[in-house]
Amino acid sequence: MTEGFALQMVEHDNLGEIVYGQLSDALIKGRFAPDARLTIRDLAQSLGTSVTPVRDAILRLIQDEALVQKSAREVRVPVMTLERYLEIRQIRMKLEGLAAREAALKAEARDIARLRGLIAQNEHAISGEDWASALELNQTFHFALAEIACMTVLRGILNRLWLQMGPMIAASYQHGGRAMIDHHHVILAAIEARDADRAERAIVDDIRGASSVIIDQLAALKPAGSSV
């Protein structure tokens, strides 16, 4: 488990769903590094639960391909291969492009204000080198497009993709510089203008531009060390 990271204690009744949600959120936000070893006992202790709901959540995340079971006692965060990353990137560009198009057509004033606020908070986090907050705000901005588009099925698909991408994006985010946020301003302007084509192009440019540092990192990995 990642050092220095504590999960929120679980106090509700539906432990299985809550534990799954917390672990999913931690993966999406990059709280667990690629190749990190997760133990059910440590996670249960952090969450303040028994091992059963944690084990169930781990099994679901393995089915989601967000975790990989190396052996009966070893579960790890996958190390992304370059080929898998490029495939997921291509899917994201198509799906998030669709979300951006629909958001541009459906956004109301409160939605535009929400996006503007997320960008402003992200700019503040980046300027203060608060990378954990910046990473979370980046993810929230991307998911907000699908929510504004009222595309709940697409939002669920993106959630599963980000489960797999979160650790890698987190590992590279602070090295991406302005490429991680500059296109968000263009996306917002396109949505304000109800320009669906421009919004779609901007989110594709955002994903492609932010991917360069990730591609460089993955290309440097030895094939023997890259497994999913």
C-alpha positions as CSV (number, residue, x, y, z in Angstrom):
1,M,0.0,0.0,0.0
2,T,1.2,3.5,-0.7
3,E,3.0,5.0,2.3
4,G,1.4,8.0,3.9
5,F,-2.0,7.4,2.4
6,A,-4.9,6.6,4.7
7,L,-8.3,5.6,3.5
8,Q,-11.4,7.1,5.1
9,M,-12.9,5.0,7.9
10,V,-16.1,3.2,6.8
11,E,-19.0,3.7,9.2
12,H,-22.0,2.9,6.9
13,D,-24.1,-0.2,6.5
14,N,-23.4,-1.1,2.8
15,L,-19.8,-1.9,3.4
16,G,-19.2,-3.7,0.1
17,E,-20.2,-0.8,-2.1
18,I,-18.5,1.8,0.1
19,V,-15.2,-0.1,0.2
20,Y,-15.3,-0.6,-3.6
21,G,-16.1,3.0,-4.1
22,Q,-13.3,4.2,-1.9
23,L,-10.7,1.9,-3.5
24,S,-11.9,2.9,-7.0
25,D,-11.6,6.5,-6.1
26,A,-8.1,6.0,-4.7
27,L,-7.1,4.2,-8.0
28,I,-8.6,6.9,-10.2
29,K,-6.8,9.6,-8.3
30,G,-3.5,7.8,-8.4
31,R,-3.3,7.2,-4.6
32,F,-1.8,3.8,-5.4
33,A,1.3,3.7,-7.6
34,P,1.9,1.3,-10.5
35,D,3.1,-2.0,-9.3
36,A,2.1,-1.2,-5.7
37,R,1.3,-4.3,-3.7
38,L,-2.0,-4.2,-1.9
39,T,-2.8,-6.5,1.1
40,I,-6.4,-7.1,2.2
41,R,-5.4,-7.0,5.9
42,D,-3.7,-3.5,5.6
43,L,-6.6,-2.1,3.6
44,A,-9.2,-3.5,6.0
45,Q,-7.2,-1.9,8.9
46,S,-7.1,1.5,7.1
47,L,-10.8,1.3,6.4
48,G,-11.8,0.0,9.8
49,T,-13.6,-3.0,8.4
50,S,-13.4,-6.8,8.4
51,V,-11.5,-8.4,5.5
52,T,-14.6,-9.7,3.8
53,P,-15.8,-6.4,2.1
54,V,-12.2,-5.6,1.2
55,R,-11.7,-9.0,-0.4
56,D,-15.0,-8.6,-2.4
57,A,-14.0,-5.1,-3.6
58,I,-10.5,-6.4,-4.6
59,L,-12.2,-9.2,-6.7
60,R,-14.4,-6.6,-8.4
61,L,-11.4,-4.4,-9.2
62,I,-9.6,-7.4,-10.6
63,Q,-12.6,-8.0,-12.9
64,D,-12.4,-4.3,-13.8
65,E,-8.8,-4.8,-14.8
66,A,-7.8,-2.1,-12.3
67,L,-5.9,-4.6,-10.2
68,V,-4.0,-7.8,-11.1
69,Q,-3.7,-11.0,-9.0
70,K,-0.2,-12.3,-9.3
71,S,-0.7,-15.2,-6.9
72,A,-3.1,-16.4,-4.3
73,R,-1.6,-13.9,-1.8
74,E,-0.4,-11.1,-4.1
75,V,-2.5,-8.4,-5.6
76,R,-0.8,-5.4,-7.4
77,V,-1.7,-2.3,-9.3
78,P,-0.9,-3.1,-12.9
79,V,2.1,-1.7,-14.7
80,M,0.7,-0.3,-18.0
81,T,2.2,-1.4,-21.3
82,L,2.7,1.2,-24.0
83,E,0.4,-0.8,-26.4
84,R,-2.4,-0.9,-23.8
85,Y,-2.0,2.7,-23.0
86,L,-2.3,3.7,-26.6
87,E,-5.4,1.6,-27.0
88,I,-7.1,3.2,-24.0
89,R,-6.0,6.7,-25.2
90,Q,-7.7,6.1,-28.5
91,I,-10.9,4.9,-26.8
92,R,-10.8,7.9,-24.5
93,M,-10.4,10.4,-27.4
94,K,-13.5,8.9,-29.0
95,L,-15.7,8.7,-25.9
96,E,-14.6,11.9,-24.2
97,G,-14.9,13.7,-27.6
98,L,-18.5,12.6,-27.7
99,A,-19.0,13.8,-24.1
100,A,-17.5,17.2,-25.0
101,R,-19.7,17.5,-28.1
102,E,-22.9,16.8,-26.1
103,A,-21.8,19.0,-23.3
104,A,-21.4,21.9,-25.7
105,L,-25.0,21.4,-26.9
106,K,-26.5,20.9,-23.4
107,A,-24.5,23.0,-21.0
108,E,-26.4,25.6,-18.9
109,A,-25.0,28.6,-17.2
110,R,-24.4,26.7,-13.9
111,D,-22.5,24.0,-15.8
112,I,-20.2,26.6,-17.5
113,A,-19.7,28.2,-14.1
114,R,-18.8,24.8,-12.6
115,L,-16.2,24.1,-15.4
116,R,-14.7,27.6,-15.0
117,G,-14.4,27.1,-11.3
118,L,-12.7,23.7,-11.7
119,I,-10.2,25.3,-14.1
120,A,-9.5,28.2,-11.7
121,Q,-8.9,25.8,-8.8
122,N,-6.7,23.6,-10.9
123,E,-4.6,26.6,-12.0
124,H,-4.2,27.6,-8.4
125,A,-3.2,24.0,-7.4
126,I,-0.6,23.8,-10.2
127,S,0.9,27.2,-9.3
128,G,1.2,26.1,-5.7
129,E,2.6,22.7,-6.8
130,D,-0.2,21.0,-5.0
131,W,-0.1,18.0,-7.4
132,A,-2.6,15.8,-5.5
133,S,-5.3,18.5,-5.7
134,A,-4.4,19.4,-9.3
135,L,-4.7,15.7,-10.3
136,E,-8.1,15.4,-8.6
137,L,-9.4,18.5,-10.3
138,N,-8.2,17.4,-13.7
139,Q,-10.1,14.1,-13.3
140,T,-13.2,15.9,-12.0
141,F,-13.1,18.2,-15.1
142,H,-13.0,15.3,-17.5
143,F,-15.8,13.5,-15.7
144,A,-17.9,16.7,-15.5
145,L,-18.1,16.7,-19.3
146,A,-20.0,13.4,-19.4
147,E,-22.2,14.5,-16.5
148,I,-23.1,17.8,-18.2
149,A,-23.8,15.8,-21.4
150,C,-26.2,13.6,-19.3
151,M,-24.6,10.5,-20.6
152,T,-24.6,8.1,-17.6
153,V,-23.6,5.0,-19.5
154,L,-20.6,6.8,-21.0
155,R,-19.7,8.1,-17.6
156,G,-19.6,4.5,-16.3
157,I,-17.4,3.4,-19.1
158,L,-15.0,6.3,-18.6
159,N,-14.9,5.4,-14.9
160,R,-13.6,1.9,-15.7
161,L,-11.0,3.3,-18.1
162,W,-9.8,5.8,-15.5
163,L,-9.5,3.0,-13.0
164,Q,-6.8,1.6,-15.2
165,M,-5.3,5.0,-16.2
166,G,-5.3,6.7,-12.8
167,P,-2.0,5.4,-11.4
168,M,-0.1,6.2,-14.6
169,I,-1.6,9.6,-15.0
170,A,-0.7,10.4,-11.4
171,A,2.9,9.2,-11.8
172,S,3.4,11.6,-14.7
173,Y,1.0,14.5,-14.1
174,Q,3.4,17.0,-12.5
175,H,5.9,16.5,-15.3
176,G,3.4,17.4,-18.0
177,G,3.5,21.1,-17.4
178,R,0.9,23.4,-19.1
179,A,0.0,20.5,-21.4
180,M,-2.2,19.2,-18.6
181,I,-4.5,22.2,-18.4
182,D,-4.1,24.6,-21.3
183,H,-6.7,22.8,-23.5
184,H,-9.2,23.0,-20.7
185,H,-9.5,26.7,-21.4
186,V,-10.2,25.9,-25.0
187,I,-12.8,23.3,-24.1
188,L,-14.6,25.8,-21.9
189,A,-14.6,28.5,-24.6
190,A,-16.0,26.0,-27.1
191,I,-18.8,24.9,-24.7
192,E,-19.7,28.5,-23.9
193,A,-20.0,29.1,-27.7
194,R,-22.0,25.9,-28.1
195,D,-19.4,24.9,-30.7
196,A,-19.6,21.1,-30.5
197,D,-16.9,20.5,-33.2
198,R,-14.4,22.7,-31.5
199,A,-15.1,21.2,-28.1
200,E,-14.5,17.7,-29.5
201,R,-11.2,18.7,-31.1
202,A,-10.1,20.4,-27.9
203,I,-10.6,17.4,-25.7
204,V,-8.8,15.2,-28.2
205,D,-5.9,17.7,-28.3
206,D,-6.0,17.7,-24.5
207,I,-5.7,13.9,-24.2
208,R,-3.1,13.7,-27.0
209,G,-1.0,16.5,-25.6
210,A,-1.0,15.3,-22.0
211,S,0.0,11.8,-23.2
212,S,3.4,12.6,-24.5
213,V,5.1,12.4,-21.1
214,I,3.3,9.2,-20.3
215,I,4.4,7.7,-23.6
216,D,8.0,8.6,-23.0
217,Q,7.9,7.0,-19.6
218,L,6.3,3.8,-20.9
219,A,8.6,3.6,-23.9
220,A,11.6,3.6,-21.5
221,L,10.3,0.6,-19.6
222,K,11.8,-2.7,-20.3
223,P,9.3,-5.2,-21.8
224,A,10.0,-7.6,-19.0
225,G,8.9,-5.1,-16.5
226,S,5.7,-4.2,-18.3
227,S,2.7,-6.4,-17.5
228,V,-1.0,-5.9,-17.1
